[in-house]
Amino acid sequence: MVSGSGSRRREFLRFLAGSPLAVQAWAQQNSPAVSRAADALSVADFEALTRSMLPPAHLGYLFSGVDDDGTLKLNREGFQHFQLRPRRLVDVSKPDLRTEIFGVSWEAPIFLCPVGGQKMFHAEGEVAVARAARAKRATQILSTVSSSSVEDVAKALGAPPWYQLYMPVSWEGTEKLVRRVEATGCPVLVWTVDLLGGRNTETAERLRRTDTRNCLSCHTNGVGNLKGRAMLDGIEGGINPSSANWATLDRLRKLTMAAKMKLIIKGIDTAEDARLCREHGADAVVVSNHGGRATETLRSTIDSLTEVVDAVGSQMPVLVDGGFRRGTDIYKALALGARAVGVGRPYIFGLTAFGQEGVERVIDMLRAELRLTMQQCGTPAIKDITRAAVRRA
């Protein structure tokens, strides 16, 4: 009896030793420390550093979804719904990641999403990100609730960034903000429309309540107050009017046309709204659920992408963000019809850990992973990536 029990125990231990979980645990315990940006092997390395560096309130802001964080998690899990179909014996010796958006050539179909208040992650915030984007010739979208001004970011970037609009409640405020952005030379306005009804960031609030610091040393007007934000000085009444509708889009379209700016609508998840965006004159849409931070739809953006692409066809570019961490994730979105893919948290992880150098490393890693996936799948250029390269799992 004892002998049988010992035998079973040995078999169980051998099973554990050979299991993927044991290998993963060993790797985590024995992996070398990431003491500089170049040491990181993946976005996950920067994420681990970020979790160890940020205070609770800032950690909550970055990692929170809404409600039970279900949509946040599904943004990552959604990529498992699609499998790659690699083709062999194709000459992939000269991979070409270049693409074109609004007549401008991009080094790769990857852009930096708007993220608010980046000085909570690094002292130089959006300016450090702009310098990284300049070094890597990447497109940066600046948030309305940025901790740096559009003028300062444009100077660091060497060109005006794209500008993300949280619409002020008053139309006078909207005009004032758009004119300021126009004066800086921003070529594209990205109106985010998925927070007009508010949101419930429960995880962020729970972590904020555990933060023992005196937040008034930084948030002199109170946590969450928009007063003193670099882009909202002199604009009263708050942002994200719940009364906004398609007529509001028409009005904004006229304003941006006068300013000779392209208009993108961000936060579109359905075919119906994509068609309406096209009919009301939008130049492009971004399939987005605000990184799982808008509505608990329990639907990933990669799962929403196909219907939006099918709705607008080739009549306007479709961009997408939400949960992208790997080159294979980006490849799948391109195969499903996205023109470009946005990342938010990944470059913030890099910013938190190593500032500009960390952001550059994240951009390099994602481009390298995308390049490798393209080569392994027999698609040497972006134009070669079609739906034939993926199948629904």
Order of alpha helices (4+ residues) and beta strands (2+ residues): alpha-alpha-alpha-alpha-alpha-beta-beta-beta-beta-alpha-beta-alpha-beta-alpha-beta-alpha-alpha-beta-alpha-beta-alpha-beta-alpha-beta-alpha-alpha-beta
